[in-house]
């Protein structure tokens, strides 16, 4: 079984070096907040722009359940998968901005706006209610894999089998996942065939059943496979090694002088929602972060390695910085001008 040590302070230091602002404490919020004009008088709806099995859906459900425990207000989940989150975003932006419908989204929204400014800016066209998860990515192989057993042997194998080593990843060009993998492959002069599978369950199944050689993912999303010993990480997408995975090399170990792109997840509401409703939603979703069951979920999903909480101001700062990083990277790669 894959074992790990959770060292929170060391991991926080790694994330801070990656350019993420210091978090604001969620526990300072009041225990209760009066509903403005009785809002909400019916269940909220959470639009999730991904399928029901992946990390976004898991986060969205866990946080929504915490909101319900804090407020007593139920939240109905709607999954609108497609185009790496763009379909769900378009669906949400067309919904009535009355505060009853909220949106879960990830860093894909910042990347999409950086690539095409006509797409919604999640820091301006939306109001971030909170960020509830920030994490890094890794490359995984099957633990019983015989052709390669660690990063060094994987690279050697990839060089010998040029262009025939497959990695399960998402579809969207310019995504965090594809850019990170490109940085590494280009740096080492290896060719990796990225197999596009937007449904998380299909990506995991592809590696488990040996349809692909490796998987790009975040540790929390595949915690069951790590805890059962089926998968193991061979490269961590951080500048320095994670204290949780001390034996797994990171960027500096492979001589790559670049800050990796990170995964973050949060909840949003339309900027035109009534201000008093927005304030109540901010309180409800930020307060939910401190819920005991949600914190247990984050720990189970390896999301306690850093303090992932950002309030509205912190989320806006994070998103704006992220948009600039993506825009700069796209210009370097000639994807935008």
N, C-alpha and C positions, 0 to 999 in steps of 0.2 A: 504494500500500500504506500502511496506517495505521502510523505510526511512534510510538514512545514512548521515554521515558527512565526508567530504573529508578533512583530516588533513594531509598534505603532509609531514611536517617535522617529525611528530611522526612516520609515517609509514616508512620513510627513516631510522629512528633509529632502528626500528624493523628489517628491512632487513639487516642493517649493522651488527647487533648482530647475524644474521643467517650466517655470514661468507662471505658476498658478498662485493667485493672491491668497493671503491668509484668510481662513474661514471666520465667519461670524458665528457666535454661539447661538444655537437654537433654543437652549433651555431658559433663556432670559424672557421669553414671551409670557404674557399673562395666561392663567389657567383657563379662563373663559373670555368670550367676546360676544357681546349682544348682536343678534342677527339684525341687519339693517332692513327695516320695513318688513320683517318676517322672512326675508331671503336667507336660505332657499326654502321654498314651501313644497318642493318636490325633489326627487332624486337628481343629482348631478349626472352628467354624461362625460366620460373621459374617452376622447378619441386617441387611439394608439396607432401610429402609422406603420406598424410592423405586425407580423404574425403572432399568434397566441403562445408560442413555445419559447421564444428567444428571451434574451436578457432584458430588453425593453418591456416586454409584456410582464415578465416576472416582477420587475421594479414597479411598473405601473399598478399592478394588482396589489402588491404589498403596501405601497404608499396609500393607495385608495382605501384599502381596508383600515389602515391606521387613521386616516381622516374620518372614516365612519366611526371608529372607536372613540375618537376625540370629540366629534360633533353630533353623532347620532344620525347624520345624513348619509343615506346610501348613495353609492356611485355605480352607475351602469357602465360597463366597458364595451367599446366599439372598436374592433380591429379593422383597419383600412390599409392593408399591406399593399406595397407596390412601389416600384421606382425608388427604392432606398429611402423611403419616407416622404417622397415628394407628392405621391397620390394622397396620403393622409393629410399632409399639410394643405393641399388645395381643397380637400373636402372640409377641413376645419375652417379655413378662411372664408368659405362660402356659407358657413353656419351663422345663425343669429347671434350677434355679440351681446347677449343679455346676461352673461356670467354663468348660465346654467351648463354650458359646455366648455370643458377645459381640454387642453392638449398635452399629451406626453410627447416629448421629442428628445433627440440626442444631438450630438455634435454634427450630425449630417445636415442639420438645418443651417448651421453656420457655414459649412462647406458649400452647400448649394447656393447660398447668397453670395459667397466669395467668388464662385464660378460664374454666376449670372446675377447681377444686382437687381434684375427685375423680379427675382424671387423674394419672398418675404424675408425681412431681416428680423431674426428672433429677438434681437435686443431693442428693436424700435417698433415694428409692426405688431409685436406681441409684448405682453408684460410677463416677464419670468416670475412665477410665484415662488420658486425655489429650485435649487439643484440638490439632488439627493444621493447621487452616486458619481464618483470620479475614479477611474481606474486605468490601468495599463493593459497592454496586450502581450500575447506570447505566441510562439509557434509550438504546436504540439505534435507528437507522434504517438503511435500505439506503444504501450510499455513492453509488449512482447515482440516488437519489431527487431528483426535480425540483420537487415541490410545496413542499418545505421542505428546507433544507440545514443548519440549526443550530437551537439551542434557541429563539432569538428568533422565527425564521420558523415554527417548529413551533407555538409558542404563538399566533402570529397566525392561523395556519391553523385551529387548534382553536377559536379564538373565532369565526371566520367560519363554521365547520362544526360548530356546537354539537351535542355528543353523537354525532357521526358519525365521530370519530377513534378508531381502535381500537388497543389495546395488548395484546399477548399476555402473559398473566400466569398465575399458578396459581389454583386454585379457592377455596381456604379463606379465608373472611371472617376478618379479624383477623390475618392472617399478616403477617410482616415486609414482604413484597412489596406487599400491598394497602394496608397502613397508610402506608408510605412514599409510595406514589403518591397516596393520598388527601390526605396533608399538602400535597403540591405542588399538586395540582389545586384544592383548597379555597383555598389561599393566593392562587393566581393567578386564581381565578374561572373556571376552564375545566372542561368536562365531557369526560371520556375514558371510552370504553366499554372495560371490561376483558374481554378474551376469555379464558375459562377453559380452560387446557390444562395439565393436570398433568404430562403426559409432556414432558420437556425437548426431545426430538427434534421433537415436534409444534410446540412453540413456535418453535423455530428455523426449521423448514420453513415455518411460517406467514408469518414475515417474509421469508424468502428468496423465496418464491413470490408475495409481494404479497397474501396473504390478510388481513394486518393492516398497519397503518401504522407501528407501532413495537413494541419488545420491552423488557420489564423483565427484567434479568438481571445476573449478576456477570461481570466481565471474564474471569476464568479459565475459566468454563464455556463461553465462546464464543471462546476464544483463536484457534481455527482460522479463524473468520470475520473476526476482527480482523486477523490476520496476512496473510490472503489479500486483505484490502481490501474484502470484501463488505459488512460492517457497520461503522458508526462510532458512537461515543457522542456524545450531545448534552447530557446532564446527568449529573453525578456526585452521588450521594447521600452527601455529606460536608459538613461545615460549611464547609471551605475546599477549594480545588482540590487534586486529587491531583498530586504531582510527576510521576507517570507519565503523566498526561493534562493537561498545563498549559493547554491551549487550551479545555478543556471546563469550563463554569461549574458551580459547586456552590451549596449553599444560600445562603450569604452573598451571592453574586452576584445571586440572584433575590429577595433581601430576606426570606428565610425564616429566622427565629430559632428553630431547633429542632434538637436532636441527632437525626440519622438512626439508624434501627435497622440493625444490622449482621448479616451472615451469618457463622456459625461452624459448624464441623464437628468431630466427635470420636468417640471410641469409649468404650463403657460396658460394665459388667458388673453383674449383679443384686446387690443389697446383701446377699443371703443366701448368696452364693457363699462357699466355704471361704476364710477369711482368708489362709492361706498361698498358695493359688492366686491370689487377688487380687493379692498382692504380686508374684508372678512375672509376672502379666499386666501390671501397671503397668510393671514394668521392661521387658518385651518391647516394649510399644507405645510407651513413651516413648523407648526406645533406638532404635526404628525411625525416629523422626523425623529422627535425624541421619544416616541411611543416605544415601550419595551419590546413588543413583538416585532416592530419594524427594525429596531436595533439588532435583535436576535437574527432576523432575516439577513441583514447586511453582514453580520458576522459569519453566518453560514455560507454566504455567497462571496466570501473573501473581500467584502467591501468595507471591512473595518481596518484595513491596512493604512488608510489615511482618513482624515476628517473630511468627508465629502460634502458637508453642508455649505451652501451658499444662499443667502437671502436674496431679495430682489436686486439690491445694489451690487452685491458681490457677483451675482449671476450675470448681470449686464456687463460688468467689467471683464469677467471671464470670456463671455461670448464675443465682445468687441475685440479683445486680444486675439481670440481664436480666428476670427474672420481675417484679421490682418496677417496672421501666420499662414493661413490657407492661401490668401491672395498672393502673398510673396512667393510661396511655393509654386503655385500655378504659373506665375510669371517666369520663375526659374526653369520650369519644365516646358515653357512655351505653350501652355494650355490656354492662357489668356494673354492679352497684350495691354 
